Amino acid sequence: MKKEFCIDLLHVSTCDTRMEMAEHAALKAGKAIISMLQSKSNLNIIFAAAPSQDEFLNALICQPGIDWEKINAFHMDEYIGLPGDAPQAFGNYLNRRIFKKVPFGSVNLINGQQPPEKECSRYTRLLQEYPADIVFMGIGENGHIAFNDPHVALFQDPELVKIVDLDPVSRIQQVHDGCFNDLDLVPRQALTLTIPALLSAKQIFCVVPGKTKAKAALNTVHKPIIEEYPSTILRKHPSAELFLDADSAKLIDENAPL
């Protein structure tokens, strides 16, 4: 059973199961891609890399009618200093999950091994040359979007890509997700697309399953739109959709007005 509602400009869909949520989000995303390609020769899409996106990406690949060769792929954050072949690197995750499974027109990865300032400049130029049409994202346990953790999130950030020190909650989440065995192994810095870079896209699909995201989902919907709760800014985007399963929507349901 699916429930839908709007809060400010944000459209929210909740589904009973994680798989139902993923398939619902992928169906809508696939239709958006096909529709946009009717009026544009190419699309630029930014992808999130996290276990929360697994089912969605699997379902998206299976959507019929998508001309992947007309899509330029980007991603939204990367650790600084991990070895190039590290399985935890977000570029490697996306290669495994989608980038090497369908024939994209181009794949443009952030390189966390390059000097960070130089890589920020390079990727900024790419984003300027290929403005985002669609963003597929999640929300972190602390409400971050990409690695815009509360202490570094700027709704009016002057940069498109920046270096950030990771919030302890973000780093612990990587252990919770099974990406690292120990907190000491999680990098302390990353490169991230900023909030204006993400919100510049014409459409945003935000996929947030799981009980560990229930508080973040509740805050996204009910907290004031301030940088302390970075994901609340989605409520100001003219075409953003939030997809939840029963676990991530649990606190929203419990706090719904009678």
Short mmCIF file of the C-alpha atoms (twelve columns), coordinates in Angstrom:
data_MODEL
# 
_entry.id   MODEL 
# 
loop_
_atom_site.group_PDB 
_atom_site.id 
_atom_site.type_symbol 
_atom_site.label_atom_id 
_atom_site.label_alt_id 
_atom_site.label_comp_id 
_atom_site.label_asym_id 
_atom_site.label_seq_id 
_atom_site.Cartn_x 
_atom_site.Cartn_y 
_atom_site.Cartn_z 
_atom_site.pdbx_PDB_model_num 
ATOM 1   C CA . MET A 1   0.000  0.000  0.000   1 
ATOM 2   C CA . LYS A 2   1.382  3.378  -0.995  1 
ATOM 3   C CA . LYS A 3   0.639  6.680  0.740   1 
ATOM 4   C CA . GLU A 4   1.452  10.096 -0.660  1 
ATOM 5   C CA . PHE A 5   1.430  13.637 0.699   1 
ATOM 6   C CA . CYS A 6   3.127  16.988 0.163   1 
ATOM 7   C CA . ILE A 7   4.984  19.160 2.648   1 
ATOM 8   C CA . ASP A 8   5.767  22.596 1.245   1 
ATOM 9   C CA . LEU A 9   6.948  21.765 -2.319  1 
ATOM 10  C CA . LEU A 10  8.230  18.274 -1.468  1 
ATOM 11  C CA . HIS A 11  6.214  15.277 -2.656  1 
ATOM 12  C CA . VAL A 12  6.511  12.278 -0.302  1 
ATOM 13  C CA . SER A 13  5.649  8.661  -1.113  1 
ATOM 14  C CA . THR A 14  5.712  5.909  1.503   1 
ATOM 15  C CA . CYS A 15  5.529  2.211  0.617   1 
ATOM 16  C CA . ASP A 16  5.131  -0.891 2.740   1 
ATOM 17  C CA . THR A 17  8.428  -2.513 1.807   1 
ATOM 18  C CA . ARG A 18  11.897 -1.450 0.751   1 
ATOM 19  C CA . MET A 19  11.512 -3.253 -2.585  1 
ATOM 20  C CA . GLU A 20  8.146  -1.663 -3.309  1 
ATOM 21  C CA . MET A 21  9.662  1.750  -2.550  1 
ATOM 22  C CA . ALA A 22  12.630 1.079  -4.850  1 
ATOM 23  C CA . GLU A 23  10.454 -0.096 -7.717  1 
ATOM 24  C CA . HIS A 24  8.071  2.850  -7.323  1 
ATOM 25  C CA . ALA A 25  10.962 5.330  -7.328  1 
ATOM 26  C CA . ALA A 26  12.640 3.633  -10.289 1 
ATOM 27  C CA . LEU A 27  9.421  3.633  -12.307 1 
ATOM 28  C CA . LYS A 28  8.964  7.367  -11.775 1 
ATOM 29  C CA . ALA A 29  12.648 8.059  -12.426 1 
ATOM 30  C CA . GLY A 30  12.608 6.051  -15.640 1 
ATOM 31  C CA . LYS A 31  9.562  7.935  -16.897 1 
ATOM 32  C CA . ALA A 32  11.268 11.252 -16.066 1 
ATOM 33  C CA . ILE A 33  14.392 10.270 -18.012 1 
ATOM 34  C CA . ILE A 34  12.399 9.177  -21.063 1 
ATOM 35  C CA . SER A 35  10.281 12.327 -20.933 1 
ATOM 36  C CA . MET A 36  13.291 14.641 -20.696 1 
ATOM 37  C CA . LEU A 37  15.030 12.891 -23.576 1 
ATOM 38  C CA . GLN A 38  12.099 13.769 -25.811 1 
ATOM 39  C CA . SER A 39  13.191 17.410 -25.674 1 
ATOM 40  C CA . LYS A 40  16.949 17.091 -25.024 1 
ATOM 41  C CA . SER A 41  19.617 15.192 -26.915 1 
ATOM 42  C CA . ASN A 42  21.512 14.302 -23.722 1 
ATOM 43  C CA . LEU A 43  20.900 14.299 -19.987 1 
ATOM 44  C CA . ASN A 44  23.285 14.856 -17.079 1 
ATOM 45  C CA . ILE A 45  22.443 12.758 -14.020 1 
ATOM 46  C CA . ILE A 46  24.104 12.772 -10.596 1 
ATOM 47  C CA . PHE A 47  24.028 9.528  -8.591  1 
ATOM 48  C CA . ALA A 48  24.398 8.844  -4.871  1 
ATOM 49  C CA . ALA A 49  26.517 5.922  -3.697  1 
ATOM 50  C CA . ALA A 50  25.293 4.103  -0.583  1 
ATOM 51  C CA . PRO A 51  23.750 0.759  0.387   1 
ATOM 52  C CA . SER A 52  20.428 2.594  0.724   1 
ATOM 53  C CA . GLN A 53  20.442 2.959  -3.062  1 
ATOM 54  C CA . ASP A 54  21.039 -0.726 -3.900  1 
ATOM 55  C CA . GLU A 55  17.483 -1.776 -4.661  1 
ATOM 56  C CA . PHE A 56  16.652 1.482  -6.433  1 
ATOM 57  C CA . LEU A 57  19.634 1.221  -8.782  1 
ATOM 58  C CA . ASN A 58  18.850 -2.423 -9.515  1 
ATOM 59  C CA . ALA A 59  15.275 -1.462 -10.374 1 
ATOM 60  C CA . LEU A 60  16.343 1.558  -12.429 1 
ATOM 61  C CA . ILE A 61  18.565 -0.575 -14.666 1 
ATOM 62  C CA . CYS A 62  15.545 -2.733 -15.456 1 
ATOM 63  C CA . GLN A 63  13.324 0.140  -16.593 1 
ATOM 64  C CA . PRO A 64  12.470 -0.280 -20.290 1 
ATOM 65  C CA . GLY A 65  12.994 2.405  -22.889 1 
ATOM 66  C CA . ILE A 66  15.909 4.339  -21.336 1 
ATOM 67  C CA . ASP A 67  18.562 5.320  -23.888 1 
ATOM 68  C CA . TRP A 68  21.551 5.157  -21.561 1 
ATOM 69  C CA . GLU A 69  23.948 6.243  -24.309 1 
ATOM 70  C CA . LYS A 70  22.369 9.710  -24.099 1 
ATOM 71  C CA . ILE A 71  23.142 10.071 -20.378 1 
ATOM 72  C CA . ASN A 72  26.265 11.595 -18.846 1 
ATOM 73  C CA . ALA A 73  26.740 10.177 -15.346 1 
ATOM 74  C CA . PHE A 74  28.236 11.985 -12.351 1 
ATOM 75  C CA . HIS A 75  28.415 11.253 -8.646  1 
ATOM 76  C CA . MET A 76  28.094 13.490 -5.659  1 
ATOM 77  C CA . ASP A 77  30.888 12.755 -3.195  1 
ATOM 78  C CA . GLU A 78  34.100 10.827 -2.699  1 
ATOM 79  C CA . TYR A 79  36.497 10.098 0.141   1 
ATOM 80  C CA . ILE A 80  39.882 11.766 0.065   1 
ATOM 81  C CA . GLY A 81  42.889 9.460  0.076   1 
ATOM 82  C CA . LEU A 82  41.410 5.979  -0.278  1 
ATOM 83  C CA . PRO A 83  43.334 3.664  -2.630  1 
ATOM 84  C CA . GLY A 84  41.967 3.710  -6.148  1 
ATOM 85  C CA . ASP A 85  40.785 0.099  -5.902  1 
ATOM 86  C CA . ALA A 86  39.183 0.437  -2.454  1 
ATOM 87  C CA . PRO A 87  35.705 -1.152 -2.571  1 
ATOM 88  C CA . GLN A 88  34.420 1.571  -0.231  1 
ATOM 89  C CA . ALA A 89  35.196 4.335  -2.740  1 
ATOM 90  C CA . PHE A 90  31.920 5.718  -4.028  1 
ATOM 91  C CA . GLY A 91  33.046 5.691  -7.640  1 
ATOM 92  C CA . ASN A 92  33.834 1.984  -7.353  1 
ATOM 93  C CA . TYR A 93  30.437 1.344  -5.758  1 
ATOM 94  C CA . LEU A 94  28.674 3.043  -8.653  1 
ATOM 95  C CA . ASN A 95  30.799 1.210  -11.199 1 
ATOM 96  C CA . ARG A 96  29.711 -2.092 -9.644  1 
ATOM 97  C CA . ARG A 97  26.071 -1.156 -9.250  1 
ATOM 98  C CA . ILE A 98  25.246 0.719  -12.443 1 
ATOM 99  C CA . PHE A 99  27.995 2.521  -14.366 1 
ATOM 100 C CA . LYS A 100 29.458 -0.684 -15.842 1 
ATOM 101 C CA . LYS A 101 26.091 -2.394 -16.268 1 
ATOM 102 C CA . VAL A 102 24.516 -0.047 -18.814 1 
ATOM 103 C CA . PRO A 103 26.142 1.878  -21.698 1 
ATOM 104 C CA . PHE A 104 26.304 5.470  -20.464 1 
ATOM 105 C CA . GLY A 105 27.365 8.166  -22.877 1 
ATOM 106 C CA . SER A 106 30.029 9.170  -20.356 1 
ATOM 107 C CA . VAL A 107 30.912 8.437  -16.743 1 
ATOM 108 C CA . ASN A 108 32.595 11.242 -14.818 1 
ATOM 109 C CA . LEU A 109 34.036 10.189 -11.470 1 
ATOM 110 C CA . ILE A 110 35.457 12.328 -8.681  1 
ATOM 111 C CA . ASN A 111 39.057 11.263 -8.104  1 
ATOM 112 C CA . GLY A 112 39.798 11.190 -4.381  1 
ATOM 113 C CA . GLN A 113 43.472 10.454 -4.995  1 
ATOM 114 C CA . GLN A 114 44.207 13.723 -6.756  1 
ATOM 115 C CA . PRO A 115 45.181 16.902 -4.841  1 
ATOM 116 C CA . PRO A 116 41.793 17.919 -3.381  1 
ATOM 117 C CA . GLU A 117 41.837 21.574 -4.433  1 
ATOM 118 C CA . LYS A 118 42.773 20.628 -7.979  1 
ATOM 119 C CA . GLU A 119 40.031 17.987 -8.125  1 
ATOM 120 C CA . CYS A 120 37.431 20.452 -6.806  1 
ATOM 121 C CA . SER A 121 38.304 22.806 -9.652  1 
ATOM 122 C CA . ARG A 122 38.232 20.065 -12.279 1 
ATOM 123 C CA . TYR A 123 34.873 18.672 -11.205 1 
ATOM 124 C CA . THR A 124 33.396 22.156 -10.840 1 
ATOM 125 C CA . ARG A 125 34.262 22.834 -14.473 1 
ATOM 126 C CA . LEU A 126 32.565 19.580 -15.502 1 
ATOM 127 C CA . LEU A 127 29.375 20.472 -13.629 1 
ATOM 128 C CA . GLN A 128 29.365 23.894 -15.238 1 
ATOM 129 C CA . GLU A 129 29.816 22.369 -18.686 1 
ATOM 130 C CA . TYR A 130 27.177 19.701 -18.069 1 
ATOM 131 C CA . PRO A 131 24.461 21.227 -15.836 1 
ATOM 132 C CA . ALA A 132 22.519 18.634 -13.885 1 
ATOM 133 C CA . ASP A 133 19.122 17.551 -15.136 1 
ATOM 134 C CA . ILE A 134 18.364 14.895 -12.501 1 
ATOM 135 C CA . VAL A 135 19.804 13.977 -9.105  1 
ATOM 136 C CA . PHE A 136 19.293 10.573 -7.480  1 
ATOM 137 C CA . MET A 137 20.161 10.953 -3.802  1 
ATOM 138 C CA . GLY A 138 19.649 9.638  -0.298  1 
ATOM 139 C CA . ILE A 139 19.698 11.258 3.139   1 
ATOM 140 C CA . GLY A 140 22.237 10.462 5.844   1 
ATOM 141 C CA . GLU A 141 21.425 9.571  9.424   1 
ATOM 142 C CA . ASN A 142 22.376 13.124 10.415  1 
ATOM 143 C CA . GLY A 143 20.278 14.624 7.631   1 
ATOM 144 C CA . HIS A 144 23.121 15.256 5.230   1 
ATOM 145 C CA . ILE A 145 22.640 15.294 1.467   1 
ATOM 146 C CA . ALA A 146 25.839 14.233 -0.262  1 
ATOM 147 C CA . PHE A 147 28.457 14.986 2.428   1 
ATOM 148 C CA . ASN A 148 26.910 18.310 3.390   1 
ATOM 149 C CA . ASP A 149 26.844 17.443 7.085   1 
ATOM 150 C CA . PRO A 150 25.102 19.922 9.417   1 
ATOM 151 C CA . HIS A 151 28.334 21.653 10.449  1 
ATOM 152 C CA . VAL A 152 29.362 22.396 6.837   1 
ATOM 153 C CA . ALA A 153 25.982 22.650 5.062   1 
ATOM 154 C CA . LEU A 154 25.368 25.997 3.372   1 
ATOM 155 C CA . PHE A 155 22.123 26.589 1.518   1 
ATOM 156 C CA . GLN A 156 23.776 29.489 -0.315  1 
ATOM 157 C CA . ASP A 157 27.189 27.886 -0.724  1 
ATOM 158 C CA . PRO A 158 29.317 29.844 -3.233  1 
ATOM 159 C CA . GLU A 159 31.078 26.644 -4.348  1 
ATOM 160 C CA . LEU A 160 29.831 23.718 -6.430  1 
ATOM 161 C CA . VAL A 161 32.384 21.240 -5.057  1 
ATOM 162 C CA . LYS A 162 34.280 21.530 -1.793  1 
ATOM 163 C CA . ILE A 163 36.493 19.731 0.718   1 
ATOM 164 C CA . VAL A 164 34.747 18.800 3.975   1 
ATOM 165 C CA . ASP A 165 35.675 17.331 7.341   1 
ATOM 166 C CA . LEU A 166 33.226 14.520 7.977   1 
ATOM 167 C CA . ASP A 167 30.861 14.647 10.925  1 
ATOM 168 C CA . PRO A 168 31.359 11.740 13.391  1 
ATOM 169 C CA . VAL A 169 27.767 10.638 12.717  1 
ATOM 170 C CA . SER A 170 28.546 10.362 9.004   1 
ATOM 171 C CA . ARG A 171 31.632 8.325  9.713   1 
ATOM 172 C CA . ILE A 172 29.831 6.011  12.137  1 
ATOM 173 C CA . GLN A 173 27.083 5.503  9.549   1 
ATOM 174 C CA . GLN A 174 29.681 3.985  7.220   1 
ATOM 175 C CA . VAL A 175 30.348 1.356  9.891   1 
ATOM 176 C CA . HIS A 176 26.607 0.809  10.438  1 
ATOM 177 C CA . ASP A 177 26.214 0.286  6.678   1 
ATOM 178 C CA . GLY A 178 28.935 -2.371 6.712   1 
ATOM 179 C CA . CYS A 179 31.255 -0.374 4.455   1 
ATOM 180 C CA . PHE A 180 34.066 -0.296 7.040   1 
ATOM 181 C CA . ASN A 181 34.793 -2.684 9.899   1 
ATOM 182 C CA . ASP A 182 35.991 -0.011 12.292  1 
ATOM 183 C CA . LEU A 183 35.524 3.740  12.757  1 
ATOM 184 C CA . ASP A 184 39.270 4.333  12.605  1 
ATOM 185 C CA . LEU A 185 39.267 3.031  9.023   1 
ATOM 186 C CA . VAL A 186 36.726 5.595  7.816   1 
ATOM 187 C CA . PRO A 187 38.363 8.609  6.115   1 
ATOM 188 C CA . ARG A 188 38.001 11.925 7.895   1 
ATOM 189 C CA . GLN A 189 37.697 14.088 4.770   1 
ATOM 190 C CA . ALA A 190 35.811 13.972 1.508   1 
ATOM 191 C CA . LEU A 191 35.006 15.943 -1.601  1 
ATOM 192 C CA . THR A 192 31.333 16.755 -1.978  1 
ATOM 193 C CA . LEU A 193 28.992 18.522 -4.311  1 
ATOM 194 C CA . THR A 194 27.437 21.380 -2.381  1 
ATOM 195 C CA . ILE A 195 23.756 21.931 -1.723  1 
ATOM 196 C CA . PRO A 196 23.350 24.495 -4.553  1 
ATOM 197 C CA . ALA A 197 25.019 22.040 -6.942  1 
ATOM 198 C CA . LEU A 198 22.488 19.358 -6.028  1 
ATOM 199 C CA . LEU A 199 19.472 21.654 -6.047  1 
ATOM 200 C CA . SER A 200 20.380 23.048 -9.456  1 
ATOM 201 C CA . ALA A 201 18.942 19.893 -11.040 1 
ATOM 202 C CA . LYS A 202 15.539 20.102 -12.656 1 
ATOM 203 C CA . GLN A 203 14.312 17.012 -10.787 1 
ATOM 204 C CA . ILE A 204 15.431 15.285 -7.594  1 
ATOM 205 C CA . PHE A 205 14.542 11.745 -6.567  1 
ATOM 206 C CA . CYS A 206 15.486 11.071 -2.933  1 
ATOM 207 C CA . VAL A 207 15.365 7.394  -1.884  1 
ATOM 208 C CA . VAL A 208 15.543 6.808  1.888   1 
ATOM 209 C CA . PRO A 209 14.772 3.306  3.220   1 
ATOM 210 C CA . GLY A 210 15.468 1.680  6.577   1 
ATOM 211 C CA . LYS A 211 14.849 2.160  10.271  1 
ATOM 212 C CA . THR A 212 18.191 3.923  10.801  1 
ATOM 213 C CA . LYS A 213 16.871 6.754  8.607   1 
ATOM 214 C CA . ALA A 214 13.561 7.216  10.439  1 
ATOM 215 C CA . LYS A 215 14.719 10.230 12.473  1 
ATOM 216 C CA . ALA A 216 16.284 11.854 9.411   1 
ATOM 217 C CA . ALA A 217 13.061 11.335 7.436   1 
ATOM 218 C CA . LEU A 218 10.991 12.834 10.260  1 
ATOM 219 C CA . ASN A 219 13.301 15.846 10.477  1 
ATOM 220 C CA . THR A 220 13.207 16.337 6.710   1 
ATOM 221 C CA . VAL A 221 9.442  16.627 6.806   1 
ATOM 222 C CA . HIS A 222 8.835  18.419 10.111  1 
ATOM 223 C CA . LYS A 223 11.886 20.463 11.157  1 
ATOM 224 C CA . PRO A 224 12.425 24.110 10.183  1 
ATOM 225 C CA . ILE A 225 14.203 24.599 6.872   1 
ATOM 226 C CA . ILE A 226 17.600 25.470 8.306   1 
ATOM 227 C CA . GLU A 227 21.148 24.274 7.728   1 
ATOM 228 C CA . GLU A 228 21.136 22.327 10.998  1 
ATOM 229 C CA . TYR A 229 18.833 19.927 9.110   1 
ATOM 230 C CA . PRO A 230 20.350 19.954 5.606   1 
ATOM 231 C CA . SER A 231 17.749 17.717 3.943   1 
ATOM 232 C CA . THR A 232 14.917 20.121 4.826   1 
ATOM 233 C CA . ILE A 233 16.015 22.271 1.882   1 
ATOM 234 C CA . LEU A 234 14.378 19.693 -0.399  1 
ATOM 235 C CA . ARG A 235 11.043 21.211 0.634   1 
ATOM 236 C CA . LYS A 236 11.948 24.321 -1.366  1 
ATOM 237 C CA . HIS A 237 12.817 22.551 -4.612  1 
ATOM 238 C CA . PRO A 238 10.093 22.848 -7.268  1 
ATOM 239 C CA . SER A 239 10.386 19.210 -8.363  1 
ATOM 240 C CA . ALA A 240 11.723 16.978 -5.590  1 
ATOM 241 C CA . GLU A 241 10.285 13.643 -4.471  1 
ATOM 242 C CA . LEU A 242 11.073 11.713 -1.295  1 
ATOM 243 C CA . PHE A 243 10.564 7.938  -1.284  1 
ATOM 244 C CA . LEU A 244 10.293 6.081  2.034   1 
ATOM 245 C CA . ASP A 245 9.549  2.534  3.152   1 
ATOM 246 C CA . ALA A 246 7.585  1.576  6.259   1 
ATOM 247 C CA . ASP A 247 10.725 1.590  8.426   1 
ATOM 248 C CA . SER A 248 11.944 5.048  7.438   1 
ATOM 249 C CA . ALA A 249 8.399  6.488  7.531   1 
ATOM 250 C CA . LYS A 250 7.595  5.043  10.961  1 
ATOM 251 C CA . LEU A 251 8.167  8.202  13.001  1 
ATOM 252 C CA . ILE A 252 6.345  10.362 10.463  1 
ATOM 253 C CA . ASP A 253 3.298  8.106  10.776  1 
ATOM 254 C CA . GLU A 254 3.517  8.145  14.569  1 
ATOM 255 C CA . ASN A 255 3.715  11.954 14.613  1 
ATOM 256 C CA . ALA A 256 0.982  12.551 12.038  1 
ATOM 257 C CA . PRO A 257 -1.887 14.757 13.271  1 
ATOM 258 C CA . LEU A 258 -5.038 12.894 14.217  1 
# 
